[in-house]
Amino acid sequence: MRVIEKEEQLAELPANWFGDQTWTLRVGAGGMNNTTRFVEVEDRTYVLRLYETHRDRNKIKFEHSVLLRLAEMKEELPFEIPMPLELPTGGTVVTLGDDDGKLAALFTFTEGHNPIELGLHQLKEMGRSAGQLSVSLAQIAIADKPEYAPYYEIEHIHPSCKPDAIRAFAMQPPEPFIAQQDELAYIFDRYMALYSAIPTIRQLPHQLVHGDINGSNMLVDDEGRFVAILDFEFVTTDARVMELAVCLSDLIDPMLSEDRLSRNCKAFYEGYREFVQLSPEEIKILPLLIELRRLDVFIHFLGRYLDGVDPQGVLVDIIGNTYEKTKWLQEHNTLLHFDLN
């Protein structure tokens, strides 16, 4: 689709919600996975999302069902979440008017910006927000089955990356990746450690999790207060502690000193634990689940390479990053041994 055609189609989509009203459409900051436009109608702003990663209405229906249930619990949350707007004809999803079949939805808008640099106080507040959301999500039961598998079902991360394909690539890498042979062998060793732990993970407390809470999916106001958690596209049922693992994975930067990393992670956890009390079993497995987050990224990009989506250089960078972070976690996981008292 030519860019101009796409923009013309996007400009027509608000009519599904606003009929003959006048609106303006503008480009602004958005996520990496989807196309985002901001719609302004009678001094109000909305967010138009065009889903680029799939054409599955059931995935969107599940996401929207969770968001609408959270809306009923609004008084329990001190921050905003995006609410899908219902169409006059019912439902919350429209199909782009072409043969491509892309799906779109309109959401409420919250003023704010992504946090740039987080101090210890803000990290604690961020942990509180994640904990409060986790408590609310634990109270929601959706009749429909989630379309996304939990993180630990690694055979479902990418359709081209079943366990045998991962083993073959890592243990006998093709010629363009011979230079990464040692790194790939190490990554596969960590993959097998995770695979062995799956029965244990299955026994942990499960609930709905956002699955991607990080600075790019949160908004703060000009005073640095957290005002919104965004992008629930991948919400699913998973081990409860995976929410914390994803958050901490984003905080871990091997370039920082051990002391700084320890203080950052503990500040976040202190805020989180005000609302969620994890079991000793969940805390014990936390470092491995942080590795799982990194391995998930590697498998995702390996699949993209095998499908011909990304060039060799992209996967080379991902291999190096995954090796560096998983090895660092093995050597420094004592930083994540939190006090349960």
Secondary structure, 3 states (H helix, E strand, C coil): CCHHHHHHHHHHCCHHHHCCCCCEEEECCCCCCCEEEEEEECCEEEEEEEECCCCCHHHHHHHHHHHHHHHCCHHHCCCECCCECCCCCCCCCEECCCCCCCEEEEEECCCCECCCCCCHHHHHHHHHHHHHHHHHHHCCCCCCCCCCCCCCCHHHCCCCCCHHHHHHHHHCCCHHHHHHHHHHHHHHHHHHHHHHHHHHHHCCCEEEECCCCCHHHEEECCCCCEEEECCCCCCEEEECCHHHHHHHHHHCCCCCCHHHHHHHHHHHHHHHHCCCCCCHHHHHHHHHHHHHHHHHHHHHHHHHHHCCCCCHHHHHHHHHHHHHHHHHHHHHHHHHCCCCC
